[in-house]
């Protein structure tokens, strides 16, 4: 089961990195609308 633990840790790390990048981008209100106009929900 060690491979499962390593895989889950790797996935959690990548998800955390994606969240950090998304938060940094979304902190600028103009960028998300230009980059992802269809994915932004009000």
PyMOL Python script that loads the backbone (N, CA, C, O; Angstrom):
from pymol import cmd

cmd.read_pdbstr("""\
ATOM      1  N   UNK A   1       0.827  -1.217   0.000  1.00  0.00           N
ATOM      2  CA  UNK A   1       0.000   0.000   0.000  1.00  0.00           C
ATOM      3  C   UNK A   1       0.857   1.260   0.000  1.00  0.00           C
ATOM      4  O   UNK A   1       0.321   2.368   0.007  1.00  0.00           O
ATOM      5  N   UNK A   2       2.181   1.106  -0.007  1.00  0.00           N
ATOM      6  CA  UNK A   2       3.034   2.299   0.033  1.00  0.00           C
ATOM      7  C   UNK A   2       2.937   3.087  -1.272  1.00  0.00           C
ATOM      8  O   UNK A   2       3.081   4.309  -1.278  1.00  0.00           O
ATOM      9  N   UNK A   3       2.690   2.373  -2.389  1.00  0.00           N
ATOM     10  CA  UNK A   3       2.576   3.083  -3.672  1.00  0.00           C
ATOM     11  C   UNK A   3       1.335   3.962  -3.669  1.00  0.00           C
ATOM     12  O   UNK A   3       1.331   5.042  -4.259  1.00  0.00           O
ATOM     13  N   UNK A   4       0.267   3.491  -2.993  1.00  0.00           N
ATOM     14  CA  UNK A   4      -0.964   4.277  -2.924  1.00  0.00           C
ATOM     15  C   UNK A   4      -0.741   5.551  -2.115  1.00  0.00           C
ATOM     16  O   UNK A   4      -1.233   6.620  -2.478  1.00  0.00           O
ATOM     17  N   UNK A   5       0.005   5.430  -1.018  1.00  0.00           N
ATOM     18  CA  UNK A   5       0.295   6.603  -0.184  1.00  0.00           C
ATOM     19  C   UNK A   5       1.135   7.601  -0.967  1.00  0.00           C
ATOM     20  O   UNK A   5       0.879   8.805  -0.928  1.00  0.00           O
ATOM     21  N   UNK A   6       2.145   7.095  -1.684  1.00  0.00           N
ATOM     22  CA  UNK A   6       3.007   7.986  -2.458  1.00  0.00           C
ATOM     23  C   UNK A   6       2.211   8.660  -3.572  1.00  0.00           C
ATOM     24  O   UNK A   6       2.387   9.850  -3.830  1.00  0.00           O
ATOM     25  N   UNK A   7       1.341   7.905  -4.228  1.00  0.00           N
ATOM     26  CA  UNK A   7       0.552   8.471  -5.330  1.00  0.00           C
ATOM     27  C   UNK A   7      -0.401   9.537  -4.803  1.00  0.00           C
ATOM     28  O   UNK A   7      -0.544  10.602  -5.403  1.00  0.00           O
ATOM     29  N   UNK A   8      -1.064   9.241  -3.655  1.00  0.00           N
ATOM     30  CA  UNK A   8      -2.006  10.212  -3.101  1.00  0.00           C
ATOM     31  C   UNK A   8      -1.279  11.480  -2.655  1.00  0.00           C
ATOM     32  O   UNK A   8      -1.796  12.584  -2.822  1.00  0.00           O
ATOM     33  N   UNK A   9      -0.083  11.322  -2.090  1.00  0.00           N
ATOM     34  CA  UNK A   9       0.680  12.501  -1.676  1.00  0.00           C
ATOM     35  C   UNK A   9       1.078  13.334  -2.891  1.00  0.00           C
ATOM     36  O   UNK A   9       1.052  14.564  -2.850  1.00  0.00           O
ATOM     37  N   UNK A  10       1.452  12.636  -3.989  1.00  0.00           N
ATOM     38  CA  UNK A  10       1.845  13.358  -5.201  1.00  0.00           C
ATOM     39  C   UNK A  10       0.648  14.111  -5.775  1.00  0.00           C
ATOM     40  O   UNK A  10       0.774  15.256  -6.208  1.00  0.00           O
ATOM     41  N   UNK A  11      -0.510  13.461  -5.774  1.00  0.00           N
ATOM     42  CA  UNK A  11      -1.721  14.104  -6.297  1.00  0.00           C
ATOM     43  C   UNK A  11      -2.092  15.311  -5.444  1.00  0.00           C
ATOM     44  O   UNK A  11      -2.423  16.371  -5.974  1.00  0.00           O
ATOM     45  N   UNK A  12      -2.037  15.152  -4.126  1.00  0.00           N
ATOM     46  CA  UNK A  12      -2.373  16.262  -3.239  1.00  0.00           C
ATOM     47  C   UNK A  12      -1.408  17.427  -3.434  1.00  0.00           C
ATOM     48  O   UNK A  12      -1.814  18.588  -3.378  1.00  0.00           O
ATOM     49  N   UNK A  13      -0.128  17.119  -3.663  1.00  0.00           N
ATOM     50  CA  UNK A  13       0.869  18.162  -3.865  1.00  0.00           C
ATOM     51  C   UNK A  13       0.576  18.923  -5.154  1.00  0.00           C
ATOM     52  O   UNK A  13       0.651  20.151  -5.181  1.00  0.00           O
ATOM     53  N   UNK A  14       0.241  18.194  -6.228  1.00  0.00           N
ATOM     54  CA  UNK A  14      -0.034  18.852  -7.507  1.00  0.00           C
ATOM     55  C   UNK A  14      -1.316  19.673  -7.416  1.00  0.00           C
ATOM     56  O   UNK A  14      -1.405  20.757  -7.993  1.00  0.00           O
ATOM     57  N   UNK A  15      -2.313  19.155  -6.687  1.00  0.00           N
ATOM     58  CA  UNK A  15      -3.566  19.898  -6.526  1.00  0.00           C
ATOM     59  C   UNK A  15      -3.312  21.183  -5.737  1.00  0.00           C
ATOM     60  O   UNK A  15      -3.852  22.237  -6.070  1.00  0.00           O
ATOM     61  N   UNK A  16      -2.494  21.092  -4.699  1.00  0.00           N
ATOM     62  CA  UNK A  16      -2.171  22.279  -3.916  1.00  0.00           C
ATOM     63  C   UNK A  16      -1.455  23.326  -4.754  1.00  0.00           C
ATOM     64  O   UNK A  16      -1.697  24.524  -4.606  1.00  0.00           O
ATOM     65  N   UNK A  17      -0.567  22.863  -5.640  1.00  0.00           N
ATOM     66  CA  UNK A  17       0.159  23.791  -6.502  1.00  0.00           C
ATOM     67  C   UNK A  17      -0.804  24.464  -7.481  1.00  0.00           C
ATOM     68  O   UNK A  17      -0.710  25.668  -7.719  1.00  0.00           O
ATOM     69  N   UNK A  18      -1.733  23.681  -8.048  1.00  0.00           N
ATOM     70  CA  UNK A  18      -2.709  24.248  -8.974  1.00  0.00           C
ATOM     71  C   UNK A  18      -3.587  25.264  -8.254  1.00  0.00           C
ATOM     72  O   UNK A  18      -3.888  26.324  -8.805  1.00  0.00           O
ATOM     73  N   UNK A  19      -3.999  24.950  -7.028  1.00  0.00           N
ATOM     74  CA  UNK A  19      -4.840  25.877  -6.273  1.00  0.00           C
ATOM     75  C   UNK A  19      -4.091  27.173  -5.997  1.00  0.00           C
ATOM     76  O   UNK A  19      -4.659  28.260  -6.097  1.00  0.00           O
ATOM     77  N   UNK A  20      -2.805  27.051  -5.648  1.00  0.00           N
ATOM     78  CA  UNK A  20      -2.018  28.252  -5.360  1.00  0.00           C
ATOM     79  C   UNK A  20      -1.910  29.130  -6.602  1.00  0.00           C
ATOM     80  O   UNK A  20      -2.058  30.349  -6.518  1.00  0.00           O
ATOM     81  N   UNK A  21      -1.649  28.509  -7.762  1.00  0.00           N
ATOM     82  CA  UNK A  21      -1.533  29.290  -8.994  1.00  0.00           C
ATOM     83  C   UNK A  21      -2.874  29.919  -9.353  1.00  0.00           C
ATOM     84  O   UNK A  21      -2.919  31.065  -9.800  1.00  0.00           O
ATOM     85  N   UNK A  22      -3.975  29.175  -9.162  1.00  0.00           N
ATOM     86  CA  UNK A  22      -5.300  29.706  -9.493  1.00  0.00           C
ATOM     87  C   UNK A  22      -5.651  30.876  -8.586  1.00  0.00           C
ATOM     88  O   UNK A  22      -6.240  31.858  -9.038  1.00  0.00           O
ATOM     89  N   UNK A  23      -5.291  30.777  -7.297  1.00  0.00           N
ATOM     90  CA  UNK A  23      -5.579  31.866  -6.358  1.00  0.00           C
ATOM     91  C   UNK A  23      -4.767  33.107  -6.733  1.00  0.00           C
ATOM     92  O   UNK A  23      -5.268  34.229  -6.650  1.00  0.00           O
ATOM     93  N   UNK A  24      -3.509  32.903  -7.147  1.00  0.00           N
ATOM     94  CA  UNK A  24      -2.684  34.049  -7.539  1.00  0.00           C
ATOM     95  C   UNK A  24      -3.253  34.723  -8.784  1.00  0.00           C
ATOM     96  O   UNK A  24      -3.238  35.950  -8.885  1.00  0.00           O
ATOM     97  N   UNK A  25      -3.754  33.931  -9.731  1.00  0.00           N
ATOM     98  CA  UNK A  25      -4.316  34.505 -10.960  1.00  0.00           C
ATOM     99  C   UNK A  25      -5.651  35.175 -10.667  1.00  0.00           C
ATOM    100  O   UNK A  25      -5.924  36.265 -11.170  1.00  0.00           O
ATOM    101  N   UNK A  26      -6.498  34.521  -9.844  1.00  0.00           N
ATOM    102  CA  UNK A  26      -7.837  35.047  -9.600  1.00  0.00           C
ATOM    103  C   UNK A  26      -7.795  36.261  -8.683  1.00  0.00           C
ATOM    104  O   UNK A  26      -8.796  36.966  -8.557  1.00  0.00           O
ATOM    105  N   UNK A  27      -6.652  36.523  -8.035  1.00  0.00           N
ATOM    106  CA  UNK A  27      -6.556  37.720  -7.210  1.00  0.00           C
ATOM    107  C   UNK A  27      -6.570  38.971  -8.085  1.00  0.00           C
ATOM    108  O   UNK A  27      -6.906  40.059  -7.617  1.00  0.00           O
ATOM    109  N   UNK A  28      -6.203  38.812  -9.362  1.00  0.00           N
ATOM    110  CA  UNK A  28      -6.314  39.905 -10.330  1.00  0.00           C
ATOM    111  C   UNK A  28      -7.659  39.750 -11.042  1.00  0.00           C
ATOM    112  O   UNK A  28      -7.837  38.782 -11.782  1.00  0.00           O
ATOM    113  N   UNK A  29      -8.608  40.664 -10.845  1.00  0.00           N
ATOM    114  CA  UNK A  29      -9.982  40.445 -11.327  1.00  0.00           C
ATOM    115  C   UNK A  29     -10.116  40.460 -12.842  1.00  0.00           C
ATOM    116  O   UNK A  29     -11.085  39.916 -13.372  1.00  0.00           O
ATOM    117  N   UNK A  30      -9.171  41.066 -13.554  1.00  0.00           N
ATOM    118  CA  UNK A  30      -9.327  41.182 -15.002  1.00  0.00           C
ATOM    119  C   UNK A  30      -8.829  39.940 -15.734  1.00  0.00           C
ATOM    120  O   UNK A  30      -9.359  39.588 -16.788  1.00  0.00           O
ATOM    121  N   UNK A  31      -7.812  39.272 -15.181  1.00  0.00           N
ATOM    122  CA  UNK A  31      -7.205  38.147 -15.894  1.00  0.00           C
ATOM    123  C   UNK A  31      -8.129  36.948 -16.092  1.00  0.00           C
ATOM    124  O   UNK A  31      -8.201  36.438 -17.211  1.00  0.00           O
ATOM    125  N   UNK A  32      -8.840  36.470 -15.070  1.00  0.00           N
ATOM    126  CA  UNK A  32      -9.638  35.259 -15.277  1.00  0.00           C
ATOM    127  C   UNK A  32     -10.698  35.423 -16.348  1.00  0.00           C
ATOM    128  O   UNK A  32     -10.999  34.461 -17.054  1.00  0.00           O
ATOM    129  N   UNK A  33     -11.278  36.616 -16.495  1.00  0.00           N
ATOM    130  CA  UNK A  33     -12.318  36.806 -17.507  1.00  0.00           C
ATOM    131  C   UNK A  33     -11.725  36.746 -18.905  1.00  0.00           C
ATOM    132  O   UNK A  33     -12.363  36.262 -19.839  1.00  0.00           O
ATOM    133  N   UNK A  34     -10.478  37.249 -19.045  1.00  0.00           N
ATOM    134  CA  UNK A  34      -9.850  37.213 -20.368  1.00  0.00           C
ATOM    135  C   UNK A  34      -9.364  35.807 -20.705  1.00  0.00           C
ATOM    136  O   UNK A  34      -9.487  35.363 -21.847  1.00  0.00           O
ATOM    137  N   UNK A  35      -8.809  35.104 -19.711  1.00  0.00           N
ATOM    138  CA  UNK A  35      -8.244  33.780 -19.980  1.00  0.00           C
ATOM    139  C   UNK A  35      -9.338  32.724 -20.074  1.00  0.00           C
ATOM    140  O   UNK A  35      -9.317  31.899 -20.987  1.00  0.00           O
ATOM    141  N   UNK A  36     -10.299  32.735 -19.140  1.00  0.00           N
ATOM    142  CA  UNK A  36     -11.341  31.712 -19.123  1.00  0.00           C
ATOM    143  C   UNK A  36     -12.719  32.380 -19.038  1.00  0.00           C
ATOM    144  O   UNK A  36     -13.357  32.333 -17.986  1.00  0.00           O
ATOM    145  N   UNK A  37     -13.182  32.995 -20.117  1.00  0.00           N
ATOM    146  CA  UNK A  37     -14.471  33.703 -20.051  1.00  0.00           C
ATOM    147  C   UNK A  37     -15.650  32.752 -19.871  1.00  0.00           C
ATOM    148  O   UNK A  37     -16.692  33.155 -19.354  1.00  0.00           O
ATOM    149  N   UNK A  38     -15.500  31.492 -20.291  1.00  0.00           N
ATOM    150  CA  UNK A  38     -16.631  30.565 -20.213  1.00  0.00           C
ATOM    151  C   UNK A  38     -16.635  29.808 -18.897  1.00  0.00           C
ATOM    152  O   UNK A  38     -17.674  29.286 -18.493  1.00  0.00           O
ATOM    153  N   UNK A  39     -15.478  29.735 -18.209  1.00  0.00           N
ATOM    154  CA  UNK A  39     -15.397  28.947 -16.981  1.00  0.00           C
ATOM    155  C   UNK A  39     -15.769  29.769 -15.751  1.00  0.00           C
ATOM    156  O   UNK A  39     -16.027  29.198 -14.692  1.00  0.00           O
ATOM    157  N   UNK A  40     -15.801  31.101 -15.866  1.00  0.00           N
ATOM    158  CA  UNK A  40     -16.121  31.938 -14.710  1.00  0.00           C
ATOM    159  C   UNK A  40     -17.637  31.961 -14.510  1.00  0.00           C
ATOM    160  O   UNK A  40     -18.389  32.300 -15.423  1.00  0.00           O
ATOM    161  N   UNK A  41     -18.074  31.596 -13.298  1.00  0.00           N
ATOM    162  CA  UNK A  41     -19.506  31.622 -12.998  1.00  0.00           C
ATOM    163  C   UNK A  41     -19.761  32.705 -11.961  1.00  0.00           C
ATOM    164  O   UNK A  41     -19.021  32.826 -10.985  1.00  0.00           O
ATOM    165  N   UNK A  42     -20.797  33.481 -12.175  1.00  0.00           N
ATOM    166  CA  UNK A  42     -21.114  34.550 -11.233  1.00  0.00           C
ATOM    167  C   UNK A  42     -22.119  34.057 -10.204  1.00  0.00           C
ATOM    168  O   UNK A  42     -22.516  34.813  -9.317  1.00  0.00           O
TER     169      UNK A  42
END
""", "prot")
cmd.dss("prot")
cmd.show_as("cartoon", "prot")
cmd.util.cbc("prot")
cmd.orient("prot")
